[in-house]
Amino acid sequence: QVQLVESGGGLVQPGGSLTLSCAASQSIFKGNAMGWYRQAPGKERELVAAVTSGGTINYGDSVKGRFTVTKDSVKNTVYLQMNNLKPDDTAVYYCNVKGRVWGSPFDYWGQGTQVTVSS
């Protein structure tokens, strides 16, 4: 069982920046699809950024140009750099990784980290 642990959330003023981390308990990101999602109160979970198994990154329209996904393979960690944050970015942010091992699918989620953008 792989564990994903998100960290880096907090309270930030509009226009500020935060970097979220998603640390995996073992090497899992290489060759598998991963994504950052968020869920605001009363709303459905929303895809923020998706990384394909080949490494292509696609961002949601609402975060394009402001958010960036990077990866540190040595640390088994994926980051979400968030700039020019807006109140609408307030949500719990989750990371997810999915793929197959020996033909069996897996789908792991972290526990989430709260991001609050407010003055």
FENPE-V984682 format. One record per pair of residues at least 4 apart in sequence whose ideal C-beta (glycine too) atoms are under 6 Angstrom apart, sorted by the first residue. I is the first residue (numbers start at 1). J is the second residue. Records with the same first field share a line. If there is no record, write none. Layout:
I->J ; J
This chain:
2->24 ; 25 ; 26 ; 28 ; 108
3->25
4->22 ; 24 ; 95 ; 108 ; 110
5->23 ; 110
6->22 ; 95 ; 110 ; 113
7->21 ; 113
8->19 ; 20 ; 21
9->113 ; 114 ; 115
11->116
12->16 ; 18 ; 85 ; 117
13->119
14->86 ; 117 ; 119
15->84
16->85
17->83
18->82
19->79 ; 81
20->80 ; 93
21->77 ; 79
22->78 ; 95 ; 110
23->77
24->28 ; 76
27->76
28->97
29->34 ; 78
31->53
32->53 ; 97 ; 99
33->52 ; 53 ; 98
34->51 ; 97
35->47 ; 50 ; 96
36->48 ; 49 ; 80 ; 95
37->45 ; 47 ; 48 ; 94
38->46 ; 48 ; 91 ; 93
39->45 ; 91 ; 92
40->91
47->60
48->60 ; 63
49->59 ; 69
50->58
51->57
52->56
57->69
59->63 ; 64
63->67
66->83 ; 84
67->82
68->81
69->80
70->79
71->78
72->77
85->89 ; 117
87->117
89->117
90->116 ; 117
92->112 ; 114
93->113 ; 115
94->109 ; 110 ; 112
95->110
96->109
97->108
98->107
100->105
